Amino acid sequence: MAKGYSKELVGVRDGSVVPALKADGRKVLSRRRETLATFDLSQSTVAKASGDTNVIGVLPKGHRFAGVRITSSVSLGTATIAIGYAGAPAAYRAAAVFTAVETPTTAAPTAALTADPVDSDTEIFFTVGTAALPSSGILVMELHYTGR
């Protein structure tokens, strides 16, 4: 039977390069980290109107995106949320409604998961669209990223 190797392991484990290359520590055996972001929708510190943004956290220099898990105590109704960064506000989640209550949902597009680590600290935020967020409830976002 044939054996294949991921892009990250070609030259590292497949025997195609002698001596073997060292794996990129930002992608192979990297440490997983998380930033927890809790938004109390009843508080004035949360921007709720369509077009507003709320900061989830910072993707540190040299780290790469590994997903965002979203959980909410209430349906966000017709409000959409997109997740990304300056210049690409929907890079990590295209604008979409989030009506799942108490159901953790992961956003992790393939293009974002396979992107190179960031060159500088990158602020990650979500943008509200279509309608305002509800005036009560708790919205939790967990930003996952990996690096050395």
C-alpha positions as CSV (number, residue, x, y, z in Angstrom):
1,M,0.0,0.0,0.0
2,A,1.1,3.5,-0.7
3,K,1.9,6.0,2.1
4,G,1.4,9.7,1.7
5,Y,2.7,12.6,3.8
6,S,1.3,16.0,4.7
7,K,2.9,19.1,3.3
8,E,4.5,19.7,6.7
9,L,6.2,16.3,6.8
10,V,7.6,16.1,3.2
11,G,11.4,16.2,3.6
12,V,11.0,15.6,7.4
13,R,9.6,12.1,7.6
14,D,9.3,10.8,4.0
15,G,12.9,10.1,3.3
16,S,13.0,12.5,0.3
17,V,15.8,14.6,1.8
18,V,18.9,13.2,3.4
19,P,19.6,14.3,6.1
20,A,16.0,14.9,7.0
21,L,14.8,18.5,7.4
22,K,13.7,19.8,10.7
23,A,10.0,20.3,11.0
24,D,8.6,23.9,11.3
25,G,8.0,24.2,15.0
26,R,5.2,26.7,14.4
27,K,3.2,24.0,12.6
28,V,4.5,20.6,13.8
29,L,4.4,19.8,17.6
30,S,3.6,23.4,18.3
31,R,2.0,24.6,21.5
32,R,-1.8,25.3,21.4
33,R,-2.9,28.5,23.2
34,E,-6.3,30.1,23.8
35,T,-7.6,33.5,24.5
36,L,-11.0,33.6,26.2
37,A,-13.3,36.5,25.3
38,T,-16.6,36.9,27.2
39,F,-19.1,39.5,26.0
40,D,-22.0,40.4,28.4
41,L,-24.5,41.7,25.9
42,S,-26.3,43.7,28.6
43,Q,-23.1,45.8,29.2
44,S,-22.4,49.1,27.5
45,T,-18.8,47.9,26.8
46,V,-20.1,45.7,24.0
47,A,-20.6,47.4,20.7
48,K,-23.9,46.0,19.4
49,A,-25.0,48.0,16.3
50,S,-24.6,46.8,12.8
51,G,-21.1,47.7,11.6
52,D,-19.6,47.7,15.1
53,T,-16.6,45.6,16.0
54,N,-15.6,43.9,19.2
55,V,-12.0,42.7,20.0
56,I,-11.7,39.0,20.7
57,G,-7.9,39.0,21.3
58,V,-4.5,39.2,19.7
59,L,-2.8,36.6,17.5
60,P,0.8,37.0,18.6
61,K,3.7,37.5,16.1
62,G,5.0,34.1,14.9
63,H,1.7,32.2,15.8
64,R,-0.9,30.9,13.4
65,F,-4.7,30.8,13.7
66,A,-6.2,27.4,14.8
67,G,-9.9,28.3,15.1
68,V,-12.5,30.2,17.0
69,R,-15.1,28.5,19.1
70,I,-18.3,30.5,19.6
71,T,-20.9,29.8,22.3
72,S,-23.9,32.0,23.2
73,S,-26.5,31.8,26.0
74,V,-29.0,33.4,23.5
75,S,-29.8,33.4,19.8
76,L,-28.2,36.4,18.1
77,G,-31.4,36.5,16.0
78,T,-30.9,38.1,12.6
79,A,-27.6,39.8,13.5
80,T,-24.7,38.4,11.6
81,I,-21.1,38.1,12.9
82,A,-17.9,37.9,10.9
83,I,-14.5,37.2,12.4
84,G,-11.2,38.5,11.1
85,Y,-8.7,41.3,11.4
86,A,-8.0,44.7,9.9
87,G,-7.8,44.3,6.1
88,A,-9.7,40.9,6.2
89,P,-12.6,41.3,8.6
90,A,-14.1,37.9,7.5
91,A,-10.9,35.9,7.2
92,Y,-11.8,33.5,10.1
93,R,-15.6,33.5,9.7
94,A,-17.8,34.9,6.9
95,A,-20.7,37.0,8.1
96,A,-23.5,34.7,9.1
97,V,-26.2,34.4,11.7
98,F,-25.5,32.6,15.0
99,T,-28.8,31.1,16.4
100,A,-27.4,28.1,18.2
101,V,-28.0,28.4,22.0
102,E,-25.5,26.8,24.3
103,T,-24.0,24.9,21.4
104,P,-20.3,25.4,21.0
105,T,-19.5,26.0,17.3
106,T,-16.1,26.1,15.7
107,A,-15.1,28.5,12.9
108,A,-11.9,27.3,11.2
109,P,-11.8,27.9,7.4
110,T,-9.2,25.8,5.6
111,A,-7.5,28.9,4.1
112,A,-7.0,30.3,7.6
113,L,-5.8,27.0,9.1
114,T,-3.2,26.6,6.4
115,A,-2.0,30.2,6.4
116,D,1.6,31.0,7.5
117,P,2.1,32.4,11.0
118,V,1.5,36.2,11.3
119,D,4.4,38.6,11.0
120,S,3.2,41.0,13.7
121,D,0.8,41.0,16.6
122,T,-2.7,40.9,14.9
123,E,-5.8,42.1,16.7
124,I,-8.7,39.7,16.0
125,F,-12.3,41.0,16.2
126,F,-15.8,40.2,15.2
127,T,-18.0,42.6,13.2
128,V,-21.7,42.9,13.7
129,G,-23.9,43.0,10.6
130,T,-27.4,43.2,9.3
131,A,-29.0,43.9,12.7
132,A,-28.0,44.8,16.3
133,L,-27.0,42.1,18.8
134,P,-29.5,41.3,21.5
135,S,-29.5,43.5,24.6
136,S,-29.0,40.6,27.0
137,G,-27.2,37.3,27.1
138,I,-23.6,36.1,27.2
139,L,-21.5,35.6,24.0
140,V,-18.2,33.7,24.5
141,M,-15.5,33.4,21.9
142,E,-12.4,31.3,22.4
143,L,-9.5,32.2,20.0
144,H,-7.2,29.2,19.4
145,Y,-3.7,29.6,18.0
146,T,-0.5,27.7,17.9
147,G,3.2,28.6,18.0
148,R,6.4,27.7,19.7
